[in-house]
Amino acid sequence: RRAERETVALARLETVRPEAIRYLNRLSDLLFVLARVLARADGQGEVLWQHARRHG
């Protein structure tokens, strides 16, 4: 995801092919899903994101 964010930021300053951003997005999705599959196969539980609520 970091590479994708950096590429999007660069695209605000320079010409970046949209295919590059799309590729990085799909790659990050794939790696995320693979990590979940491997964790499940290894018997590890799901790590859920906890939203930090703002007070105020």
PDB file of N, CA, C and O in Angstrom:
ATOM      1  N   ARG A   1       0.822  -1.189   0.000  1.00  0.00           N
ATOM      2  CA  ARG A   1       0.000   0.000   0.000  1.00  0.00           C
ATOM      3  C   ARG A   1       0.872   1.261   0.000  1.00  0.00           C
ATOM      4  O   ARG A   1       0.486   2.283  -0.567  1.00  0.00           O
ATOM      5  N   ARG A   2       2.016   1.189   0.619  1.00  0.00           N
ATOM      6  CA  ARG A   2       2.869   2.372   0.671  1.00  0.00           C
ATOM      7  C   ARG A   2       3.310   2.789  -0.724  1.00  0.00           C
ATOM      8  O   ARG A   2       3.297   3.974  -1.056  1.00  0.00           O
ATOM      9  N   ALA A   3       3.700   1.816  -1.541  1.00  0.00           N
ATOM     10  CA  ALA A   3       4.122   2.122  -2.915  1.00  0.00           C
ATOM     11  C   ALA A   3       2.977   2.751  -3.696  1.00  0.00           C
ATOM     12  O   ALA A   3       3.187   3.679  -4.478  1.00  0.00           O
ATOM     13  N   GLU A   4       1.777   2.250  -3.486  1.00  0.00           N
ATOM     14  CA  GLU A   4       0.608   2.811  -4.165  1.00  0.00           C
ATOM     15  C   GLU A   4       0.374   4.260  -3.733  1.00  0.00           C
ATOM     16  O   GLU A   4       0.135   5.127  -4.573  1.00  0.00           O
ATOM     17  N   ARG A   5       0.442   4.520  -2.435  1.00  0.00           N
ATOM     18  CA  ARG A   5       0.236   5.892  -1.938  1.00  0.00           C
ATOM     19  C   ARG A   5       1.307   6.838  -2.468  1.00  0.00           C
ATOM     20  O   ARG A   5       1.013   7.970  -2.852  1.00  0.00           O
ATOM     21  N   GLU A   6       2.551   6.364  -2.486  1.00  0.00           N
ATOM     22  CA  GLU A   6       3.644   7.200  -2.995  1.00  0.00           C
ATOM     23  C   GLU A   6       3.474   7.490  -4.483  1.00  0.00           C
ATOM     24  O   GLU A   6       3.769   8.596  -4.936  1.00  0.00           O
ATOM     25  N   THR A   7       3.007   6.515  -5.236  1.00  0.00           N
ATOM     26  CA  THR A   7       2.798   6.703  -6.672  1.00  0.00           C
ATOM     27  C   THR A   7       1.661   7.675  -6.928  1.00  0.00           C
ATOM     28  O   THR A   7       1.746   8.501  -7.836  1.00  0.00           O
ATOM     29  N   VAL A   8       0.601   7.587  -6.146  1.00  0.00           N
ATOM     30  CA  VAL A   8      -0.510   8.538  -6.277  1.00  0.00           C
ATOM     31  C   VAL A   8      -0.023   9.947  -5.943  1.00  0.00           C
ATOM     32  O   VAL A   8      -0.384  10.906  -6.626  1.00  0.00           O
ATOM     33  N   ALA A   9       0.789  10.075  -4.902  1.00  0.00           N
ATOM     34  CA  ALA A   9       1.339  11.388  -4.552  1.00  0.00           C
ATOM     35  C   ALA A   9       2.226  11.915  -5.676  1.00  0.00           C
ATOM     36  O   ALA A   9       2.159  13.097  -6.012  1.00  0.00           O
ATOM     37  N   LEU A  10       3.043  11.062  -6.252  1.00  0.00           N
ATOM     38  CA  LEU A  10       3.894  11.461  -7.372  1.00  0.00           C
ATOM     39  C   LEU A  10       3.053  11.901  -8.561  1.00  0.00           C
ATOM     40  O   LEU A  10       3.411  12.845  -9.265  1.00  0.00           O
ATOM     41  N   ALA A  11       1.939  11.220  -8.784  1.00  0.00           N
ATOM     42  CA  ALA A  11       1.069  11.540  -9.924  1.00  0.00           C
ATOM     43  C   ALA A  11       0.484  12.943  -9.817  1.00  0.00           C
ATOM     44  O   ALA A  11       0.045  13.506 -10.820  1.00  0.00           O
ATOM     45  N   ARG A  12       0.473  13.507  -8.627  1.00  0.00           N
ATOM     46  CA  ARG A  12       0.006  14.891  -8.464  1.00  0.00           C
ATOM     47  C   ARG A  12       1.041  15.890  -8.977  1.00  0.00           C
ATOM     48  O   ARG A  12       0.716  17.038  -9.280  1.00  0.00           O
ATOM     49  N   LEU A  13       2.293  15.436  -9.071  1.00  0.00           N
ATOM     50  CA  LEU A  13       3.390  16.320  -9.482  1.00  0.00           C
ATOM     51  C   LEU A  13       3.931  16.000 -10.867  1.00  0.00           C
ATOM     52  O   LEU A  13       4.371  16.893 -11.592  1.00  0.00           O
ATOM     53  N   GLU A  14       3.898  14.727 -11.229  1.00  0.00           N
ATOM     54  CA  GLU A  14       4.479  14.254 -12.485  1.00  0.00           C
ATOM     55  C   GLU A  14       3.451  13.417 -13.235  1.00  0.00           C
ATOM     56  O   GLU A  14       2.431  13.013 -12.677  1.00  0.00           O
ATOM     57  N   THR A  15       3.734  13.167 -14.491  1.00  0.00           N
ATOM     58  CA  THR A  15       2.877  12.286 -15.273  1.00  0.00           C
ATOM     59  C   THR A  15       3.183  10.838 -14.906  1.00  0.00           C
ATOM     60  O   THR A  15       4.317  10.375 -15.028  1.00  0.00           O
ATOM     61  N   VAL A  16       2.153  10.141 -14.456  1.00  0.00           N
ATOM     62  CA  VAL A  16       2.277   8.724 -14.106  1.00  0.00           C
ATOM     63  C   VAL A  16       1.180   7.982 -14.850  1.00  0.00           C
ATOM     64  O   VAL A  16       0.017   8.384 -14.829  1.00  0.00           O
ATOM     65  N   ARG A  17       1.559   6.907 -15.500  1.00  0.00           N
ATOM     66  CA  ARG A  17       0.567   6.125 -16.239  1.00  0.00           C
ATOM     67  C   ARG A  17      -0.458   5.541 -15.270  1.00  0.00           C
ATOM     68  O   ARG A  17      -0.084   4.961 -14.251  1.00  0.00           O
ATOM     69  N   PRO A  18      -1.740   5.688 -15.576  1.00  0.00           N
ATOM     70  CA  PRO A  18      -2.779   5.152 -14.690  1.00  0.00           C
ATOM     71  C   PRO A  18      -2.667   3.641 -14.508  1.00  0.00           C
ATOM     72  O   PRO A  18      -3.068   3.104 -13.475  1.00  0.00           O
ATOM     73  N   GLU A  19      -2.120   2.956 -15.516  1.00  0.00           N
ATOM     74  CA  GLU A  19      -1.950   1.508 -15.403  1.00  0.00           C
ATOM     75  C   GLU A  19      -1.006   1.150 -14.254  1.00  0.00           C
ATOM     76  O   GLU A  19      -1.177   0.117 -13.606  1.00  0.00           O
ATOM     77  N   ALA A  20      -0.020   1.997 -14.003  1.00  0.00           N
ATOM     78  CA  ALA A  20       0.928   1.733 -12.918  1.00  0.00           C
ATOM     79  C   ALA A  20       0.221   1.786 -11.572  1.00  0.00           C
ATOM     80  O   ALA A  20       0.445   0.935 -10.711  1.00  0.00           O
ATOM     81  N   ILE A  21      -0.625   2.779 -11.397  1.00  0.00           N
ATOM     82  CA  ILE A  21      -1.373   2.902 -10.142  1.00  0.00           C
ATOM     83  C   ILE A  21      -2.345   1.735  -9.999  1.00  0.00           C
ATOM     84  O   ILE A  21      -2.471   1.155  -8.920  1.00  0.00           O
ATOM     85  N   ARG A  22      -3.026   1.394 -11.081  1.00  0.00           N
ATOM     86  CA  ARG A  22      -3.970   0.274 -11.061  1.00  0.00           C
ATOM     87  C   ARG A  22      -3.244  -1.033 -10.721  1.00  0.00           C
ATOM     88  O   ARG A  22      -3.740  -1.842  -9.937  1.00  0.00           O
ATOM     89  N   TYR A  23      -2.066  -1.228 -11.318  1.00  0.00           N
ATOM     90  CA  TYR A  23      -1.276  -2.434 -11.061  1.00  0.00           C
ATOM     91  C   TYR A  23      -0.894  -2.520  -9.584  1.00  0.00           C
ATOM     92  O   TYR A  23      -1.046  -3.572  -8.962  1.00  0.00           O
ATOM     93  N   LEU A  24      -0.399  -1.421  -9.027  1.00  0.00           N
ATOM     94  CA  LEU A  24      -0.004  -1.430  -7.619  1.00  0.00           C
ATOM     95  C   LEU A  24      -1.201  -1.686  -6.711  1.00  0.00           C
ATOM     96  O   LEU A  24      -1.075  -2.363  -5.691  1.00  0.00           O
ATOM     97  N   ASN A  25      -2.356  -1.148  -7.079  1.00  0.00           N
ATOM     98  CA  ASN A  25      -3.571  -1.385  -6.300  1.00  0.00           C
ATOM     99  C   ASN A  25      -3.940  -2.858  -6.309  1.00  0.00           C
ATOM    100  O   ASN A  25      -4.234  -3.434  -5.261  1.00  0.00           O
ATOM    101  N   ARG A  26      -3.927  -3.469  -7.483  1.00  0.00           N
ATOM    102  CA  ARG A  26      -4.278  -4.896  -7.593  1.00  0.00           C
ATOM    103  C   ARG A  26      -3.245  -5.767  -6.886  1.00  0.00           C
ATOM    104  O   ARG A  26      -3.593  -6.770  -6.263  1.00  0.00           O
ATOM    105  N   LEU A  27      -1.972  -5.379  -6.984  1.00  0.00           N
ATOM    106  CA  LEU A  27      -0.919  -6.134  -6.318  1.00  0.00           C
ATOM    107  C   LEU A  27      -1.088  -6.077  -4.800  1.00  0.00           C
ATOM    108  O   LEU A  27      -0.940  -7.096  -4.125  1.00  0.00           O
ATOM    109  N   SER A  28      -1.393  -4.907  -4.264  1.00  0.00           N
ATOM    110  CA  SER A  28      -1.578  -4.802  -2.817  1.00  0.00           C
ATOM    111  C   SER A  28      -2.790  -5.607  -2.367  1.00  0.00           C
ATOM    112  O   SER A  28      -2.763  -6.213  -1.296  1.00  0.00           O
ATOM    113  N   ASP A  29      -3.855  -5.622  -3.171  1.00  0.00           N
ATOM    114  CA  ASP A  29      -5.021  -6.456  -2.856  1.00  0.00           C
ATOM    115  C   ASP A  29      -4.630  -7.931  -2.819  1.00  0.00           C
ATOM    116  O   ASP A  29      -5.002  -8.653  -1.894  1.00  0.00           O
ATOM    117  N   LEU A  30      -3.884  -8.371  -3.821  1.00  0.00           N
ATOM    118  CA  LEU A  30      -3.462  -9.768  -3.898  1.00  0.00           C
ATOM    119  C   LEU A  30      -2.612 -10.151  -2.686  1.00  0.00           C
ATOM    120  O   LEU A  30      -2.837 -11.193  -2.070  1.00  0.00           O
ATOM    121  N   LEU A  31      -1.642  -9.311  -2.350  1.00  0.00           N
ATOM    122  CA  LEU A  31      -0.771  -9.621  -1.220  1.00  0.00           C
ATOM    123  C   LEU A  31      -1.542  -9.656   0.094  1.00  0.00           C
ATOM    124  O   LEU A  31      -1.244 -10.472   0.966  1.00  0.00           O
ATOM    125  N   PHE A  32      -2.528  -8.780   0.243  1.00  0.00           N
ATOM    126  CA  PHE A  32      -3.367  -8.774   1.442  1.00  0.00           C
ATOM    127  C   PHE A  32      -4.139 -10.084   1.561  1.00  0.00           C
ATOM    128  O   PHE A  32      -4.166 -10.704   2.625  1.00  0.00           O
ATOM    129  N   VAL A  33      -4.767 -10.499   0.462  1.00  0.00           N
ATOM    130  CA  VAL A  33      -5.549 -11.739   0.473  1.00  0.00           C
ATOM    131  C   VAL A  33      -4.639 -12.945   0.713  1.00  0.00           C
ATOM    132  O   VAL A  33      -4.990 -13.840   1.482  1.00  0.00           O
ATOM    133  N   LEU A  34      -3.486 -12.976   0.067  1.00  0.00           N
ATOM    134  CA  LEU A  34      -2.552 -14.089   0.280  1.00  0.00           C
ATOM    135  C   LEU A  34      -2.095 -14.169   1.734  1.00  0.00           C
ATOM    136  O   LEU A  34      -1.968 -15.262   2.284  1.00  0.00           O
ATOM    137  N   ALA A  35      -1.849 -13.031   2.351  1.00  0.00           N
ATOM    138  CA  ALA A  35      -1.444 -13.022   3.756  1.00  0.00           C
ATOM    139  C   ALA A  35      -2.546 -13.602   4.633  1.00  0.00           C
ATOM    140  O   ALA A  35      -2.265 -14.353   5.567  1.00  0.00           O
ATOM    141  N   ARG A  36      -3.799 -13.258   4.340  1.00  0.00           N
ATOM    142  CA  ARG A  36      -4.924 -13.807   5.110  1.00  0.00           C
ATOM    143  C   ARG A  36      -5.046 -15.307   4.910  1.00  0.00           C
ATOM    144  O   ARG A  36      -5.275 -16.043   5.869  1.00  0.00           O
ATOM    145  N   VAL A  37      -4.897 -15.769   3.674  1.00  0.00           N
ATOM    146  CA  VAL A  37      -4.996 -17.203   3.381  1.00  0.00           C
ATOM    147  C   VAL A  37      -3.883 -17.962   4.104  1.00  0.00           C
ATOM    148  O   VAL A  37      -4.134 -19.001   4.716  1.00  0.00           O
ATOM    149  N   LEU A  38      -2.665 -17.449   4.034  1.00  0.00           N
ATOM    150  CA  LEU A  38      -1.542 -18.127   4.683  1.00  0.00           C
ATOM    151  C   LEU A  38      -1.688 -18.127   6.203  1.00  0.00           C
ATOM    152  O   LEU A  38      -1.356 -19.118   6.855  1.00  0.00           O
ATOM    153  N   ALA A  39      -2.176 -17.037   6.769  1.00  0.00           N
ATOM    154  CA  ALA A  39      -2.385 -16.977   8.215  1.00  0.00           C
ATOM    155  C   ALA A  39      -3.435 -18.001   8.637  1.00  0.00           C
ATOM    156  O   ALA A  39      -3.272 -18.686   9.646  1.00  0.00           O
ATOM    157  N   ARG A  40      -4.502 -18.100   7.868  1.00  0.00           N
ATOM    158  CA  ARG A  40      -5.552 -19.071   8.192  1.00  0.00           C
ATOM    159  C   ARG A  40      -5.016 -20.497   8.066  1.00  0.00           C
ATOM    160  O   ARG A  40      -5.308 -21.341   8.913  1.00  0.00           O
ATOM    161  N   ALA A  41      -4.244 -20.771   7.027  1.00  0.00           N
ATOM    162  CA  ALA A  41      -3.679 -22.107   6.826  1.00  0.00           C
ATOM    163  C   ALA A  41      -2.707 -22.472   7.944  1.00  0.00           C
ATOM    164  O   ALA A  41      -2.530 -23.648   8.264  1.00  0.00           O
ATOM    165  N   ASP A  42      -2.082 -21.457   8.534  1.00  0.00           N
ATOM    166  CA  ASP A  42      -1.129 -21.666   9.619  1.00  0.00           C
ATOM    167  C   ASP A  42      -1.826 -21.754  10.976  1.00  0.00           C
ATOM    168  O   ASP A  42      -1.175 -21.972  11.999  1.00  0.00           O
ATOM    169  N   GLY A  43      -3.155 -21.584  10.983  1.00  0.00           N
ATOM    170  CA  GLY A  43      -3.915 -21.682  12.224  1.00  0.00           C
ATOM    171  C   GLY A  43      -3.957 -20.404  13.033  1.00  0.00           C
ATOM    172  O   GLY A  43      -4.390 -20.412  14.185  1.00  0.00           O
ATOM    173  N   GLN A  44      -3.518 -19.315  12.451  1.00  0.00           N
ATOM    174  CA  GLN A  44      -3.550 -18.038  13.168  1.00  0.00           C
ATOM    175  C   GLN A  44      -4.921 -17.399  13.016  1.00  0.00           C
ATOM    176  O   GLN A  44      -5.577 -17.540  11.985  1.00  0.00           O
ATOM    177  N   GLY A  45      -5.336 -16.705  14.046  1.00  0.00           N
ATOM    178  CA  GLY A  45      -6.622 -16.034  13.999  1.00  0.00           C
ATOM    179  C   GLY A  45      -6.564 -14.755  13.185  1.00  0.00           C
ATOM    180  O   GLY A  45      -5.497 -14.244  12.846  1.00  0.00           O
ATOM    181  N   GLU A  46      -7.737 -14.269  12.890  1.00  0.00           N
ATOM    182  CA  GLU A  46      -7.866 -13.022  12.131  1.00  0.00           C
ATOM    183  C   GLU A  46      -7.527 -11.841  13.037  1.00  0.00           C
ATOM    184  O   GLU A  46      -7.993 -11.778  14.175  1.00  0.00           O
ATOM    185  N   VAL A  47      -6.730 -10.919  12.546  1.00  0.00           N
ATOM    186  CA  VAL A  47      -6.412  -9.702  13.286  1.00  0.00           C
ATOM    187  C   VAL A  47      -7.325  -8.612  12.752  1.00  0.00           C
ATOM    188  O   VAL A  47      -7.199  -8.191  11.602  1.00  0.00           O
ATOM    189  N   LEU A  48      -8.242  -8.159  13.592  1.00  0.00           N
ATOM    190  CA  LEU A  48      -9.204  -7.154  13.163  1.00  0.00           C
ATOM    191  C   LEU A  48      -8.717  -5.765  13.527  1.00  0.00           C
ATOM    192  O   LEU A  48      -8.138  -5.548  14.592  1.00  0.00           O
ATOM    193  N   TRP A  49      -8.962  -4.836  12.631  1.00  0.00           N
ATOM    194  CA  TRP A  49      -8.587  -3.447  12.843  1.00  0.00           C
ATOM    195  C   TRP A  49      -9.566  -2.817  13.818  1.00  0.00           C
ATOM    196  O   TRP A  49     -10.779  -2.972  13.676  1.00  0.00           O
ATOM    197  N   GLN A  50      -9.042  -2.109  14.805  1.00  0.00           N
ATOM    198  CA  GLN A  50      -9.877  -1.428  15.787  1.00  0.00           C
ATOM    199  C   GLN A  50      -9.854   0.066  15.501  1.00  0.00           C
ATOM    200  O   GLN A  50      -8.807   0.708  15.581  1.00  0.00           O
ATOM    201  N   HIS A  51     -11.011   0.611  15.168  1.00  0.00           N
ATOM    202  CA  HIS A  51     -11.119   2.035  14.875  1.00  0.00           C
ATOM    203  C   HIS A  51     -10.979   2.833  16.163  1.00  0.00           C
ATOM    204  O   HIS A  51     -11.692   2.582  17.135  1.00  0.00           O
ATOM    205  N   ALA A  52     -10.070   3.783  16.169  1.00  0.00           N
ATOM    206  CA  ALA A  52      -9.899   4.652  17.330  1.00  0.00           C
ATOM    207  C   ALA A  52     -10.943   5.754  17.252  1.00  0.00           C
ATOM    208  O   ALA A  52     -10.893   6.610  16.369  1.00  0.00           O
ATOM    209  N   ARG A  53     -11.871   5.724  18.167  1.00  0.00           N
ATOM    210  CA  ARG A  53     -12.945   6.726  18.159  1.00  0.00           C
ATOM    211  C   ARG A  53     -12.435   8.053  18.713  1.00  0.00           C
ATOM    212  O   ARG A  53     -11.683   8.104  19.686  1.00  0.00           O
ATOM    213  N   ARG A  54     -12.869   9.111  18.061  1.00  0.00           N
ATOM    214  CA  ARG A  54     -12.507  10.451  18.536  1.00  0.00           C
ATOM    215  C   ARG A  54     -13.478  10.876  19.626  1.00  0.00           C
ATOM    216  O   ARG A  54     -14.673  10.589  19.562  1.00  0.00           O
ATOM    217  N   HIS A  55     -12.955  11.549  20.605  1.00  0.00           N
ATOM    218  CA  HIS A  55     -13.801  12.076  21.678  1.00  0.00           C
ATOM    219  C   HIS A  55     -14.024  13.556  21.413  1.00  0.00           C
ATOM    220  O   HIS A  55     -13.076  14.311  21.193  1.00  0.00           O
ATOM    221  N   GLY A  56     -15.274  13.956  21.437  1.00  0.00           N
ATOM    222  CA  GLY A  56     -15.472  15.380  21.282  1.00  0.00           C
ATOM    223  C   GLY A  56     -16.595  15.709  20.447  1.00  0.00           C
ATOM    224  O   GLY A  56     -16.879  16.887  20.230  1.00  0.00           O
TER     225      GLY A  56
END
